[in-house]
Amino acid sequence: MKLQFLGTGAAEGVPAVFCNCATCLEIRKRGAREFHTRSQLVIDGELSVDFPPDAYHHSLSFGADLSAFKYILVTHSHMDHFYAHDFILRGYKYSDGLPKKKLQIFGNAEVKKVFEECTRRELRADVKENIEIVELIPFVPVTFGDKGEYTVFPLKAQHSKTETALLYFLEKNGQTYLHLTDTGRLPKESLDELQAYLNAKGKFVDFVTFDCTFLFKEAGEVSRHMGLPDNVAMREEFLRREIVSDSTRYAITHYSHNNQPFSENLRKAEKEYGVIAAYDGLTIEF
């Protein structure tokens, strides 16, 4: 799999959209190399995990071809993870030469509602007919792809009280990936279900991406996000349950401006915790 981290910031971005704290002022001064836009990850150029309001910027900055997206896995309906307004432009005279007209968007019931609310005024019928919203149910695997090459196993996140936010275990051609943003430490139900699913298949997770909103701070058991100490606790639990192996690799992402995600602090995190500290535009293959 080829992972491209297009956006690695939390909801407000880094620097935050309306903020003039010391961290945001310093990051603006340093320039684009220190920016962390809203969260988006692309797999093999065709599957996007989330679609933030910064997606168009990502296409300009990092060469991501939004027209080539066939599938989008949406974690939840919050604006920074699902900006549905842009899809009114996916067709008609706005989008010539789409390599594949059909787009499948996977998510919970609230994602479907948000899509309908945001697009009902301007979405043409001939554009809408090429966008399919697929509602996912936690712990029910779904296989998709031109040749059925993808299987996604949705998990419940610890994040929202108003909707069932989802996390994703993804398998493609024998390779496995676990995407854990936005969430605090995983609920026991999700750990149990993932353990049973993987054990039944005799598989481990090859690569994990952790929410690391709090960076060096510990969020604790009941938070909606994680920091590095929480990532370590999850990694240890994964090893105990044989969800991961000794060769599993880890990345962190989704940083908040409140926790000073300067490049030197991210390098420190890599050295001290044995993770890859993702930044906007990072590409990893495994």
N, C-alpha and C positions, 0 to 999 in steps of 0.2 A: 504493500500500500504506500501511496505517496500522500503525506499530510502536509497541507499548506495552511499555516496559521495566519489568517488575513487580519484579524482583529483580536487583541489580547487584553482589552480593558473591560472594566465593569460598566454599569449602566450610564454613568456620567462621563465616561471617557477619561483619559489621562493625557493632557490636563483636562480637568472637568469643565464642562461647557460654560458654566457661569461663575467659575471659581477664581479667586485671586489670593488663595492661601500661598504660603511660602513655597510649598512643593510645586504647585501649578505654575507659579511665576518663574521658578527656576527651570522647569521643564520647557516652558514656552521660550525661555532664553536659550536653552541648549538646542532646540530645534527638533526636526522631524524624527531624528534617530532615537529620541526618547519618548515619542508619542505612543500611546496605546489606545487604539480606536475600539469601538464596540465589537463584542465577541462574534467571531465567525471562523469556521474551520472548513476547508474543502478537501475531500478525499478523491484522489485520482482524477481531479479536474471536472468531475461530473456530479458529485454528491456533496451538498453543502449541509453542514450542521449549523442550523440557525441562519437567519437572513436579516441582519440589522439595518438600521437606517444608513450605516456607513458602507453598505455593500457596493454602491456605485463608486465611492471613493476607492474601495479596495480594488475594483477592476482597473481603475486608472493608475493606482500606485504600484500594484504587484502583478498586473497582467492577467488577473483572473477573468476568464471569459464567462460572464453571467449567462450568455446565450447558450452555452454548452451544458448548463446544469440540466440534468434529467430528474434529479431527486433532491428534496430538501427535507431533512429531519429537524423538526422544530421542538425544542425542549419545553417551551411554554409560551404563553401569549404576551408576556411583558414586551413593551415596545423595543427594548434594546436587543431582543432576540427574534422578534418577528415584526418587521415593518411591511405590512401587506400592501400599502398604497402603491408601491412601485410596480406591482403586477398588472395594473391597468395598462401599462406601457408594453406588455409582452405580446405584441401582435399589431394588427391593423397597419397603418402607415408608419408606426413608431419602430417596428422591428422587422426589417427585411432579412431574408436569408437565415432564419433560425435553423440550425443544424438538425434539431429534433423538436417538432412542434409540441409534443406532449410533455408536460411537467407534472410530476407527482409530488405533492406536499404532504408529509406525514406528521401527525401531531395529535394532541388530545382534543376533546370536544370543544374546549374554549378557543383553541387555535382556529377551528372551523368557523366559530361565531365571529371572531375578530376579523378573519378574512372577509366574511360577508358584510360586516359593518363598515370596514374600511374601503371596500371596493364597490358598494352598491350604487353609488352616484355616477360613477364614470366607467365601470367595466363593461365593455361591449360584449354582446353575446358570442360573437365569433372569436373573441379572445378567451372568454370564460370556458368555452367548450374544450380548450386545450390545456386546462389546468384542473387536475383532479386532487381533491382533498381527501386523504385517507385517514380515518380516525383509528388511532392505536389504543389498545387496551393493555394496561400493565401486565407483564408476565405472559403475554400471548405473542409468540414469535410470528413474524411476517417475512415471507420471501418475495423478492422483487428483482427487477433487472431484466435486460433484454434476453439474457440466457438464464435467469434465475440465480445470478451469481452472488446476490446480496441476501443475507438473512439478518434481521434486526430483532433483538430481544429487549423490549422496553422495560425499564425499571422505574419504580417510584422514587422521586427525589424527596429530600427534606428541604422544602423551599417555600411553598405557597399555601396559604390557608384558604384561598378562593378557587383553586384549581389543582388538579393532579399533575404537577410538573413531572416531566419524564427525563430519564437518563437512558443512554443507549449502549448496549453491547452489540457490536457489529462484526459479522464474519463475511469475508469475501475470499473465495478461492483458497480456503484453508487458513488464511491470516485473520487474526482477531484483534479487535480494538474496543476499548472501553472509554466512553466519554462522560465525564462527571462534572459538568457545570450546568446550571447553577444548582448547588446543593450544599448542605452541611454534611456531616457524617451520615453515611447511608443508614436508612432504617433497617432494623433487623429483618423485616419481611423481604426487603430487596436483597440483602446479603444471603438469606436462606434460599431464595428463588434462584439467584445467580449461581450460587454454589451447586445446587441440585442440577441446574441446566448444564453447567460446564462438566460436572462430574459424570453426568449421563453420557456426554459426548466424548469424555476422555480428553478434554482440552483445557488449556490455560489461556489467559489473556497475554497477548504479545506486547501490547502497548497501552498505557493508561494516561489519560489527560485529567489532571485534578483541577478543580476550582481552588484558587489560592488568593481570594479576595483580600484576606488579612495578612498575607505574606508571612512575616516572622511571628505574628501574634497568634495565640491559640484561641479559636472561636468557641470550642467546647461542644458538649453533647447536643445542645438544642438549637444551635445557630442555623441560619439559612445559608451560610457560606462556610468556607474553611480557610485555615492558614496552614503553614508548613507543619506545625505540630499535629494538626488534625490529619494532614496527608500521611504523615508517618504512622499515626494510629490506624488509619485505614489500610496502609500498606502491610502493616503487621497482621491485621485481621485477615487480609486477603491471603497472606502466606499461610496463616494458621488453617484457613479453610481450603487451601490448595486451589484458590482462584487464579493466582499468579504463580510464576516460577522464579527461580533465582536469576533467570535471564530476561525477565520482563523489564521493559524500559518505561520511564515515567517523565511526563512533562507537567509543568504548572502554567496556569493562565488565569485570565479574568481578574486583573489587579485593580484595586481602588486607589485613587489619588490620596486617600487618607493614610495610606501605609507606605508612602515614599518608594514607589517602584523605579527608582533610578537604576541605570544600567549597572552601576557598581554594586548595588544591593542585590540585583538579580544574579550577578556573577558569584556573590557571596553565598546566595541560596544554593546555587549549583554545587559549589565546593563543599558546603557543610551538609547538604541533604542528599547529594547524589541524584539530582533531578536535572532535566533540561528546562531552563527558564525560557519559555516561549516569548518571542517578540513579534511585532507586526512584520509579516513577510517571511518568517522562518519556514523552511521546507525540510521535512524529514522523510526518509524512505526506510522501510523495514520489510 
